[in-house]
């Protein structure tokens, strides 16, 4: 597939995605005990409901690690440092657009399998996809050595680097280690740098998840919308986080999970619900149907509403 074909294909994907995400749909629930109907706007990848939910969830991650230790400090301007955290950026050669999109997860898993031949207990703590301005996908990931099994002497070594272009400071892996890492990613360009803390690495990852950045080359859409469109067509999760490993290694995250469940989608469906005015509605809400934006009965605020009686408008 040549560059011209890819350009038109990406434009078609973005156009199809916009048609889907901008078409507002609503879920209709009924509570027989209260004889009330609840109408809730559907969460779609990239729409306003999704953005609000995802940002809130991500900031909970950030706050969970606020008191965790820093492995080194950017302010001390240390020349050499050690850290068990590595931020990886992995790109692909522009060979076959569709094949890369369909196999991006498989290729990343193969990369991790190669790393574990040398570091048996290295894990992906967080991972997200992002698109280049032309629509080609690449990967950002936070890699973590198990700090229970690897002591500070076994952590990755790195040196302070100041960019000549913009003066930004980063800590790069030592030469022999970065060459080894790059040799494990055989599908294109790769870059690796050390992270000072888990919260700092998540903050850095959020730059690629939330910021709209520059306009893309496709229909003047921003990078974030383009990324949503490509992930949508290839059925890729926009962001993933290793709950199990974070729960094992970080005490503050364990406390957060115990008292405030992060994944609100998996919250008990029979728990009490509250509306925007704080009024509590008892359990047993049953999904009875869907309506779209053409329906005469949609929430006045565009997101959520509870009305009396059975939703006879569905019949």
C-alpha positions in Angstrom: 0.0 0.0 0.0 1.6 3.2 -1.1 1.5 6.6 0.6 -1.4 7.9 -1.5 -3.6 4.9 -0.7 -2.8 5.3 3.0 -3.7 8.9 2.9 -7.1 8.3 1.4 -7.7 5.3 3.7 -6.9 7.3 6.9 -9.3 10.1 5.7 -12.0 7.6 5.2 -11.4 6.1 8.7 -11.5 9.6 10.3 -14.7 10.5 8.4 -16.4 7.3 9.5 -15.3 7.7 13.1 -16.6 11.3 13.2 -20.0 10.2 11.9 -20.2 7.5 14.6 -18.9 9.5 17.6 -21.0 12.6 16.8 -24.2 10.6 16.6 -25.6 10.9 20.1 -27.3 7.9 21.6 -28.8 7.4 25.0 -29.4 4.3 27.3 -32.8 4.0 28.9 -33.1 2.3 32.3 -36.3 1.6 34.3 -36.7 1.0 38.0 -39.9 -0.9 38.7 -39.9 -0.4 42.4 -39.7 3.4 42.1 -41.6 3.5 38.8 -39.0 5.9 37.3 -37.1 6.0 34.1 -33.4 7.1 33.8 -32.0 8.3 30.5 -28.2 8.4 30.2 -26.0 9.5 27.3 -23.8 6.7 25.9 -20.1 6.9 26.4 -18.3 6.6 23.1 -14.6 6.7 22.5 -13.7 10.3 22.3 -17.0 12.0 23.0 -17.6 14.4 25.9 -18.9 11.7 28.3 -15.8 9.6 27.6 -13.4 12.5 28.0 -14.9 13.5 31.4 -14.8 9.9 32.6 -11.3 9.1 31.4 -9.7 12.3 32.7 -11.2 11.7 36.1 -10.0 8.2 36.2 -6.5 9.0 35.0 -6.1 11.8 37.6 -7.0 9.2 40.3 -4.1 7.2 39.1 -1.8 10.2 39.4 -3.0 11.1 42.9 -2.6 7.5 44.0 1.2 7.7 43.5 1.7 11.2 44.9 3.5 10.0 48.0 5.6 7.2 46.4 9.3 7.5 46.4 11.4 9.3 43.7 14.2 7.3 42.3 16.1 10.4 41.4 15.5 14.2 41.1 15.7 16.4 38.1 16.4 19.4 40.3 19.6 17.9 41.8 21.1 17.8 38.3 22.8 14.5 39.0 25.1 13.4 36.2 24.4 9.6 36.6 21.3 8.1 38.1 19.5 4.7 38.5 15.8 3.9 38.1 13.7 0.8 37.6 11.3 2.8 35.4 11.8 3.2 31.6 9.7 5.2 29.3 9.6 3.6 25.8 8.5 5.1 22.5 8.2 2.5 19.7 7.4 3.3 16.1 6.9 1.2 12.9 8.4 1.2 9.5 5.8 2.4 6.9 5.3 -0.9 5.2 1.7 -2.2 5.5 -0.7 0.2 7.2 -3.5 -2.4 7.8 -1.2 -5.1 8.9 0.5 -2.9 11.5 -2.8 -1.7 12.9 -4.1 -5.3 13.2 -0.8 -6.7 14.7 0.4 -3.8 16.8 -0.5 -5.5 20.0 1.1 -8.8 18.9 4.3 -7.1 18.0 4.5 -5.3 21.3 4.0 -8.6 23.2 6.8 -10.1 21.2 9.0 -7.2 22.2 8.2 -7.7 25.9 9.0 -11.5 25.5 12.4 -10.6 24.2 13.0 -8.2 27.1 12.1 -11.0 29.6 14.8 -13.3 28.2 17.3 -11.0 30.0 15.0 -9.4 32.7 12.6 -12.1 33.7 10.6 -9.7 35.9 10.0 -6.6 33.8 6.5 -5.5 33.3 4.4 -3.0 31.3 2.9 -0.7 33.9 1.0 1.5 31.5 0.7 1.7 27.7 -1.1 3.9 25.2 -1.2 4.2 21.4 -0.8 7.4 19.5 -0.8 8.4 15.8 1.7 10.4 13.9 0.4 13.4 11.9 0.0 11.1 8.8 -2.1 8.4 10.7 0.6 5.8 11.3 0.4 4.4 14.8 3.1 4.1 17.4 3.4 3.0 21.1 4.2 4.8 24.4 4.8 2.5 27.4 6.1 2.6 31.0 8.3 -0.4 31.8 9.0 -1.4 35.3 11.5 -3.8 36.9 10.1 -5.6 39.9 11.6 -3.6 42.8 11.0 -6.5 45.2 13.3 -8.8 43.2 15.7 -6.2 41.7 17.6 -4.0 44.2 18.9 -0.5 43.4 22.2 -1.8 42.2 20.4 -3.8 39.5 18.3 -0.9 38.3 18.9 0.7 34.9 21.7 3.3 34.8 21.4 6.5 32.9 23.0 9.9 32.3 21.7 13.5 32.2 21.1 14.8 28.7 20.2 18.4 27.7 18.7 18.8 24.3 20.5 21.2 22.0 17.2 22.0 20.2 15.0 23.1 23.0 17.1 22.8 26.2 14.9 20.1 27.7 16.5 17.8 30.3 16.1 14.0 30.2 17.9 11.0 31.5 18.9 8.6 28.8 19.8 4.9 29.3 23.5 4.1 29.3 24.9 3.4 25.8 25.3 -0.4 26.0 21.8 -0.7 27.6 20.0 1.5 25.1 21.6 -0.4 22.2 20.4 -3.6 23.7 16.8 -2.3 24.1 16.8 -1.0 20.5 17.9 -4.3 19.2 14.8 -5.9 20.8 12.5 -3.7 18.8 13.0 -4.8 15.2 10.0 -3.1 13.7 11.2 0.5 13.4 12.6 3.4 15.4 12.6 3.3 19.2 13.6 5.6 22.0 14.1 4.9 25.8 14.7 7.2 28.7 14.6 6.8 32.5 11.7 8.1 34.7 12.2 9.7 38.1 9.0 8.3 39.7 5.8 6.5 38.8 3.7 9.7 39.1 6.2 11.5 37.0 6.1 8.9 34.3 2.3 8.9 34.3 2.3 12.7 34.0 4.7 12.4 31.0 2.5 9.8 29.4 -0.6 12.1 29.8 1.0 14.5 27.4 0.5 12.0 24.7 -3.0 11.0 25.8 -4.8 14.3 26.5 -3.0 17.1 24.7 -4.3 17.8 21.2 -0.9 18.9 20.1 -0.5 20.0 16.4 -3.0 19.6 13.7 -2.6 16.4 11.6 -2.3 16.1 7.9 -5.8 14.5 7.7 -8.7 16.8 7.2 -7.3 19.3 9.7 -8.2 17.1 12.7 -6.1 17.2 15.9 -3.8 14.3 16.8 -6.0 13.2 19.6 -9.1 12.7 17.3 -6.9 11.0 14.7 -5.6 8.6 17.4 -9.2 7.8 18.6 -10.2 7.1 15.0 -7.3 4.7 14.3 -7.8 2.9 17.7 -11.5 2.7 17.0 -11.2 1.0 13.6 -8.6 -1.5 14.8 -10.4 -2.1 18.2 -7.4 -1.0 20.3 -7.7 0.1 23.9 -6.7 3.7 24.2 -4.9 3.1 27.5 -4.1 0.2 29.7 -2.7 0.0 33.2 -1.3 -3.0 35.1 -3.6 -3.0 38.2 -2.1 -6.2 39.6 1.5 -5.1 39.6 0.7 -1.7 40.9 -1.4 -3.2 43.7 1.6 -5.5 44.7 4.4 -2.9 44.6 2.8 0.4 45.7 1.1 0.7 49.0 -0.7 4.0 48.3 -2.3 2.5 45.2 -3.5 -0.5 47.3 -5.2 2.0 49.7 -6.9 3.8 46.8 -8.3 0.5 45.3 -9.5 -0.5 48.8 -11.5 2.7 49.5 -12.3 4.1 46.1 -12.7 1.7 43.2 -11.1 3.2 40.1 -13.1 1.3 37.5 -16.5 2.8 37.8 -17.9 0.8 34.9 -17.4 -2.4 36.9 -19.1 -1.0 40.0 -22.0 -3.1 41.3 -25.0 -2.5 39.1 -27.3 -2.9 42.1 -25.7 -0.2 44.1 -27.5 3.1 44.9 -27.3 5.8 42.3 -27.4 9.6 42.8 -28.6 12.2 40.4 -27.0 15.6 39.9 -29.0 17.0 42.9 -27.7 14.4 45.3 -31.0 12.5 45.5 -30.4 8.8 46.0 -32.2 6.2 43.8 -32.4 2.6 45.0 -31.1 -0.4 43.1 -32.4 -2.6 40.4 -32.2 -0.3 37.4 -32.8 -2.4 34.3 -31.7 -1.5 30.8 -34.8 -1.5 28.6 -33.7 0.2 25.4 -31.9 2.9 23.5 -32.9 6.2 21.9 -31.0 8.6 19.7 -30.7 12.4 19.4 -33.8 12.4 17.1 -36.1 11.3 20.0 -38.4 14.0 21.4 -37.5 12.7 25.0 -33.9 13.3 25.7 -32.2 14.9 28.8 -32.6 18.6 28.9 -28.9 19.0 29.9 -28.0 16.6 27.1 -26.4 14.0 29.5 -28.7 12.6 32.2 -32.3 12.8 33.4 -34.7 10.9 35.6 -38.5 11.0 34.8 -41.6 9.4 36.3 -43.3 6.4 34.9 -42.4 3.6 32.5 -40.7 4.6 29.2 -43.7 4.1 27.0 -42.0 6.1 24.2 -39.9 2.9 23.5 -43.0 1.0 22.5 
